[in-house]
Amino acid sequence: MNRYPVWKYVLIAVALLLGALYTAPNYFVESPALQVTTGKATMKITSDTAAQVESALKSSGIATDGISQDGTGSSSSVRALFRSTDDQFKAKLALERALNRDPVDPDYIVTVNLVKNVPKWMQAVRALPMNLGLDLRGGVHFLLQVDAAATLETKVKGIQASARSTLRDKNIRHTGIERVGSRIEIKFRDAATRSAARDALAGQMADLAFADSGEGEDLKLVVTLKPDALKRTVEDGVKQNISTLSKRINELGVSEPIIQQQGPDRIVIQLPGVQDVAHAKDIIGRTATLELRMVDKSVVPGTESAATIPLNSELFGPEQGGPLVVSKDVILTGDYISSAVASFDQNQQPAVSLDLNGDGGRKIRLATRDNVGNKMAILLKEKGKYTILSAPTIQSELGSSFQITNMGSAEKSTELALLLRSGALSAPMEFIEERVIGPQLGAENIAKGLYSTVYGFVAIAIFMIIYYHLFGVFSVLALASNLLFLLALLSLMQVTLTLPGIAAIALALGMAIDANVLINERIREELRSGNTAQASISAGFDRAWATILDSNVTTLIVGIALWAFGSGPVRGFAVVHVLGILTSMFSAVFVSRGVVNLWYGRKKKLSTVSIGTVWAPGLSVKE
């Protein structure tokens, strides 16, 4: 009557083994480590970099526990493990001296970190340690604010270029376009031409406000950005910056960083486990702004024509990827690029295929229509400095989809495509708040959370064994398996565990044992009714299941609502809470019944069960 088929026991055994496997990485201690990442977007980590790191450490007489290259592309890094923090910090100084030609403008960034010593075979099956939040592991907290003034300047530059192209296409003559602060002044000789220019620009750009000024032959059309358009520009910039920062912060090797919007123009960044605040801040702060501009063909660097640079152009030297003279008018910025993929051109040479949004397609079409055969420069701006990534030749009028050719190598096209997709910030930002949570405080929080969970488990176990005897032991075994399954799932899914998450684990223990209490009490009721022991066990599990399912489903709905509408700590609590409900239903019913069936199921003539005192006259149910 109460026997499980073999496959169910096999399933339970496999689940317990997998639970133990994916929980085990959390018990490995952390080793001091250094992570070497690129300090400039134009540089990359290769196997040669790993060899340089190894050579520099050997020459300094610093022993390591292993050097490896992690990740690919722009998120690649070299990681070195050490036996002590003394070796770690000595190695940091040695690598910074050996790898960087200029300490002020470093080629490589060496970041202090901690890495768990998880065996390679465990990592191969994704058995990784659980991610710990800022309150448990320590780390840094940054609050950044989008620079509205710089955002406005970038936007106005784009409007200036668009206005020049629009007036040229409409054959409307003007005597000059100047950018004065946050407004653009266009000069005309007569009012009719000024009126025609206003109509042409208003038809192309709905976000602009226009005002007339001047008199006689010195007439001006003052163009400004509407306040609601500026607000919308800042909001869009924040959203794109969050996406970009998520990819850039991967360079730090941070497990589950938290990057989220706060208010209309602020971004919160939390980096658990990061010890080197200065380098973390440097990597976040160096995120670049991408610009596309035309190369000034009237000036050839290195010739007599380069003696005088036009007012609307600027010269980039060899250290910036030049020499090249580039127009100051910005054709396009990175926020107009919707997709960038490495591909091959018609001659099977490496290229980058770009897709622009609607406005970006219009801008690039207007800019390239009269510039076929000329070069267009792709610039990256980092810390106020420009670097020329590429200067391809325009083969034909470009639209919403086009290719950048003459890339030289497939590797270079892949890197540029990745940079165009995720390497540019649409709006500059500045740090307005910085907090550091030390690892010692995090360790104290972990200890308190661990003690609360262990003491709670022990208290529940003692109560269940005293009150339900052997069935209490079965319940404790099911509760232990539930905790094992929950920790394994958190590790497998790489969920970030925080203090609210630990509270959710403790709550999951209470809810899981509640299901066993319902089962045990139901078995007692069947025994009171005069049923045989085997029939009572079967009926107790079957009839308690409906109640357990109802109570857990209603709680699950609340957990899902917290996850859907909550944020930060609330959402972290909800994730652990929902997973705890699912594992408790499996362990309290499936695992618990399996243990009971294994113990009592083979006894055909079972007269008593050890489930505590059943208050029924004349019925002995103690063993």
N, C-alpha and C positions, 0 to 999 in steps of 0.2 A: 504493500500500500504506500509506504513512505520511502521509496527508493528512487534515486536519480539515475538516469541512464549514464553510461560512461562518458559520453560526449559532453555532458554538462559539467562533470568533474574536470574533464580536460580543459574546458573553457575557463573554469574558475582558476585552475592551476596556471594556465597561460596568462590570464589577467593579473594574477598575483606576481608572476615572474616579470611581466612587462612593467607592472607598477614598481617593483623593486629596482628594475633596471633604470627607469627614468627618474626615480627618486634619488638613486645613488649619487649622481654628480653633485648634489647639494652638500654632500659630506666631505668633499675634497677641499683642502685648505687653499687659500689664495697665495700666489707668488708675486713678488714685486716684478713689474715689467715696464719696458719702454716701448712706445709706439712711434715710429718715424713716418711722417706723412709729408706731402709736398707743401711748401710754403708759398708757391705761386701756381696759378692756374695753368701756366704754360709749361710746367714741368710735371713729370710723372714718376711713379715708383716702378722700377724694373728689377730684374734679377741682379743687375749690376749694383743697384742700390743696396741690396741685401749683402752682396760681397763687400761693398765699401764699409757697411756697418760692422761686419765680422772682422775685417782687416783693422779698422779703427780700434775696436775693443781689444784685439790681440796685441796691437802695438802699445796699448796703454796697460797691458797686463791685467785686464779685468775678465774673469771667468764668467761664462753664461751657462744657463741650463737649456739653451736652444734658441735658434734664430729662424724665423719663418716669414714668408711673404703671404699676407692675407688679402683677400678681395681682388677685384679686377678694375681696370680703368681708373677713373678719378677717385674711386673709393679704396684703391689699393694702399697697403701700408706694410711696413716691415716691423715685426714684433720680436723683441728679445726678452727672455726670462732670466731672472737673477735669484741668487740664494738669499740675499739680504737687502734691506733698504739702503745700507751703506754702499754696496756695489751698484745699486740702482742709480743713486744720485751721482756717484763718481762717473758712471757710464754716461749719464745725461750730459755732464760737462764735457766729457771727452768727445762725444758724438757731435755736439754743437760746434766744437772747435774744428773737428775734422770734416764735417759735411758742408759747412757754410763759409762761403768766401767773404760775405759781408754780414756781420752780426746784426747790424741795424735793419737790413733787408734780407732775411734768411731764405735760402733756397729750400731748406727742409726744417720741419718743426718736430722737435723731440718732446713727446708728451709722457708724463709719469702716469702709470696705470696699475691696476691689479688684475691678475688673470688666475682663474681656478685651474688646478692641475688635473683636468679631466683627461683620461687616456684617449688616445687617437681613435681606438676602435669604438669607444662610446660616442665620440663626436661624429663618426661616420654614420651612425644610426640616429643622429640628432638627439642623443641623450646629453642634454646640456643643463647646466645649473639654472635655477630659477632666477629671474631678474628681480633685483631689489630696488625699491623706490628710494627717493632722496632721503626720506625720514628714517630709513633702515640702514642704508649703505653710506650715507653722507654724500656730499657733492656740492655743486654750485647752482645757484638760482640767479638768472638774469631777467631783467625787465627792459625791453628795448622799445623805443618810440620812433615811429616813422617821421623823418624830417620833412615836414610839410613844405617848407621853403625850398628845399632841394628838389622835392617832387614837382613843385610848381615850376621851377627853373627848367627841369627836363621836359616837362609838358610844353612849356612856352617855346623851347627850342624846336620841338616837333611841329608846333603850330606855325612858327616862323618859316620852316622849310616847306610846309604844306601850302602856306599862303603864297610864297614865291612861285611854287609850281602851278598853283591854280591860276594865278594872274597871268603867268606865261602861256598856259594852255588857252585861256580865254582871250589872249592878245590884248590885255589891258595894261597900258604903260604906266609906270610909276617912276619916281625919281629917287627911290631908295627905301629899303626896309630895315629898320633898326629895332633891336630889343632893348628896352629901357626898363630895367627892373623886372616887374611881373607883367608888363604890357608890351605890345608891339606897336610901333608907329610906322605907318606907311605914308609916304609923301607923294602929293599929286600937284599938278599945275592948274587943274580946273575942277570945278565942283561936279560936272557931269561924269568925268572919269572916276572921281571918288565914289559917286553914287553907284556906278556900274561895278566897281570893285567890291563895295559893301554887299550888293545883291549876289555877286558871284561867290564871295566867301561865306555869306549866310546860308546859301544853298548847299554848300559843301560841308560846313561845320556848324552844327546846331548848338554846340556848347559855348559859343562865343558871344560876347557882348560888344557892341560897336558904339563909338562916340566920335563926333566931328570936332576938329579944332583947327586953329590957324586961320589966315585970311589972305586975300590977294592970290599970288601965285605960290604961296607957301602953305598949301592946304595939307592937313593930316587926317588920317583915319586911325583912331586909337582902338586897338583890338585887345580885349581882356578876356579872361576865362571866367565864366559864371561861377558863383560860390558853390552851388550845388554840384557842378561838374568837378570842381576841385575836391570836394568832399568825396564824391564817387571815385575819383582817381586815387585818393589816399586809401579808401576802403579796398579797392581792387588790388592796390599795391601790397597791402597787408596780407591778403589772401595768397597772392603769388609768392610773397616773401616766405610765408610759412612753408609752402611746398618746396621752395628752393633750399631753405635752411635745413629741412629734414634730410635732404640728400647731402648737403655740405657737412653736416655734423657727423655723418658716418665716418669722416676722416679721423674723428677722435676715438673710434672704436667703442662708443658708449652703448650699453645695452638699454634699449627702450628709453631713449630721451623723450621728454615731454615738451612739445612745442605747440602752443595754442594761443589763440587771440584773446586779448583782454581789453575790452572797450573798443572804440572805433579805430584807434591808431597805435595800439600797443601789442607786443608779443611777449609771452612768458616762455622762457627756456629753462628747463631743469635737466641737469646732466649728472645722474647718479654715478658715484664711484670716481669721478674726476678729481684728482688731487691738485693738478697744476692749473690754477685758475687763470694765470696770465696767458698761457698758451691756448687754453680753451677760448678765452676772450679774443685772442688774436685771430684764431681760425674763424670765429663767427664774424668778427669785425672786418675781415678781409674779403668777404663775399662781394663779388664783382657786379658791375653794371655793364651790359652789352650795348654797343652802338654800331650802326652801319652808316658809313659816310662815303662820299665820292672822293677819289684821289684827284688832286688838282693837276691836270695834264699840262698846264701852262708852265709849270716849274719842274725841272729835272734836278734832283739833288746831285751835288758834285759838279755842276756846270755853272756858267756865269749867270744863268737865269735864277739860280738859287740864292743869289746875293740879296735879292729883295723878295720877301715872302708877302703875297697879297694879304690885305687886311682881314679877309674872311677865310684865311687858311692858316695852317700851322705845320711846323716841321717836326717830325718824329725821327730821333737819331737811331743809330745802330743798337743801342742798349734797349730801345723800345720796339725792336723788330724792324726798324727801317734800314737805311734812310728813305723817308717817304713824306711828301707834302700832301696833307689831307684837308679837305674843306671842313670848316667848323659847323656847317649845317648838318644836323642829324636826320638821316632818312628814316631810320627805323630803330627801335630799341627792342630788347629781348622780350618784353611783355606782349609783342604782337606775334611771336612765333608759337604756333600751336603744336607743331611736330617737327622733329629733325631726326633723320635716319641716315646712317652710313650706307652708301650704295655705289653703283658704278655708272659711268656715263656711256654714251653711245660707242665709244672706243674701248670700252671695258677698262677704263682707268678709274681709280678711286675718286668718289665724289660724295657730297652730302645733299640729300633731298630734303627740301624745306617746305612746310605747309604753313601759311599765314592765316590769321583770321581775316574777316571781311575788310576791316579798316586797314590792316596791314597790307593786304593785297592791293588795295587802291593806292596806298602811299608808294609802294615799291614800283607799281606800274607807272605812276606819274614820274617817278624819279629816274627810271631807267629808259623811258621811251626815247629820249634824245641823247642817251649816253651809251649806245651800243658800241662795243669796241673799247670802251674806257674801263678803268679799274675801279672796283668798289672795295673799300677797306672795312674789315671787321675788327673792331676795337674792343678791348676789355679794360675796364677802369677799376683798379684796385687801390684803395687808400689814396685816392686822388691822382694816381699815376696811370697812364695809358700804356697798353701793350698791343701791338698789331699782331693779331692771330693769323690773319690771311688777307691777301689783296687780290682776289680772283678777277678775271676779265669778264665783263658782261657780254655774253654771246648774242643775246636777243632781248627784246622787251620782256621783262619779268612780270609774272602775275602772282596769284595766290600760291601756286606751286612752281618751284624752280629748283635748279641744282647749282651748287657751288663746285666748280671743277678745278683742275690743276692742283689737287691736294698733295700729290707726290707719293703718298703711301696709304695703304688701307688703314694702318694703325692711326695715322694722323687724321684721316676722315672720321674714324670712329670716335676719337677723342674730341674732335670739334663738334660732332653731332651731339655727344653727351653734354658738352659745355653749353651748346645752344639750347638744349632741352631744359637743363636744370642749373646752369652755372651763373645765371644773371639775376640780380635783384631788380625788380621794377621800381623800387623806391628806396632811397638811402635811409639808414637808421642810425640811432645813437643809443648808447647805454645810459639808462637813468637810474637803475637800481641793481645792486649786486650783493648777494648774500652767500655765505659759505657755511655749510653744515659739516662739522668734523666727523670723521669716521668713528671716533670714540663715542659720540652721542648716538650714532647709528647702531653701533654694537650694543650699547646699553638698551636701546629700544628693541633690538632683536632678542636680547636675553630676557627682557621683561615679557615680550610676546611669547617666547618659547616656554618660560616658566608658567605663564597663565594657561597655555594650552596643555602642557604636561600635567599640571596640578588638576586642571579640570578633568582630564582624561582619567587620572588616577582616582579622583573622587567619584566619578561616574562608575568606574569599574568596581570599586569597593561596594558602592550601594547596590549595583546590579547583582553582584555575586552573593551578597548577604540576603537580598530580598528574593532572588529567583534561583539561587543555588546553581545547579549545573547549566540551566538555561541562561542564567546570568553570565556564565563563562562563555557560552555560545554567542551571546549578545556582544560581549567585550571583544571577542575575536572578529565579529562582523564590523564592529566599530573601528578596530585597528586596521582592517582591510579598507574601510572607507577612507580613513586618513591617508593610507598609502596611495589609494587611487587618486585622491584629490591632489596630493603633492605631485604625483606623477603627471597628471593632466596640466597642472600649473607650469611644470617644467617643460613638458612637451610643447605646449602652446606658447611658451615664452611670455607668460603673463607677468606683468610687473607687480610684485607683492609690496604692499605698503602696510602701515599700521592698521588702517581700516580693513585691509585684506586679512590680517591676522585675527582681527575681531570676527570677521566672517567665517574663518576656519573654526574658531571656538564655538560660534553659533551653529555651524554645520554639525559639530559633534553632538550638541544638545538635540538638534532636530533628528539626527540619525538614530540616536538611542531612543527617541520618542517612538519611532516606528517599531523597534523591538519591544518596547513596553506594550504597545497595542497588540502585537502578536502574542506575547506571553500572557497578557490578560485575557485574550480571546481563547487561548488554549485552556486557561483556568475555567472560563465560563463553560466550555464544552465538557470539562471534567465534572464540574458541578452538576451538569445536566444528566450525568450518568453514562456518558459515552465512554467507549474504551480508550485506552491511552493512545493507540495508533490512530483511531478515528479523530480523537481530539486534536492531535498534532496536525493532521491533514486539514481538518475543518478550520483550525485556528489560523493557519497560514492563508488558506483560501479566502476566508471571510474577512480577515483583517486587511487584505490587499486593497479592497475597494475604498476603505477608509483612508489607508495610507496614500493611495493615489489621489484622492480628492484633496486631502490636506496639503500634499506636496505640490499639486498643480496650482492651487490658489496662491501658495507662497511663491511658486515659480513665476506666476504672472506679475507679482509685485517686484520680484527681482529683475525681470525683463524691463519693466517700466522704469526702474531706477537706472538700469543700464542705458535705456534709450534716451531718457530725458535728463539724466544727471551728468556731471562732469567732475574731473579731478578725483579726489578721494571717494566721492559717492559712487562714481562709476567703477572704481577699483573694488570697492566693497561689493557692488552688484555682481561683477564678474565671478568673484570667488564664491559668492552666495549661490548663484545659479549653478555653478559647477558642483558645489557641495550638495545641493538638492539632488542632482542627477546621480552622483556617486552614492549617496545615502540610500536612494531607492534600490539601486542594484545590490549594494552590500547587505542592507537590512532584510531584504526578502530573498534574493537569489543565493548569496553567500551564506546567510544565516540558516536557511532551510537546507542547503547542501551539507553543512556541518551537523545539523540535527539528524538528517537522514542517514548520514554516514555513521552516527553513533547509535541511533535507535532503529534505523530502518531494517536491519537484518534480524532483529529480534521478533519472531513470529508471535510468541506468547508474552507480550509486554503488559505487565499489570500495573507498574508504577513508573512515574517519571519524576525527575528531580527538578521541580519548578517552584519550590517554596510551599507554604501552607495554603491549601485550598479550603476555604471555610464551608465545608459541606458535611453534615453529620453522617458518620459511618463510612466515609470514603477515604481510604488511605492513599495518598498520592506522593508520599515521600519515599525516597530511595535511600 
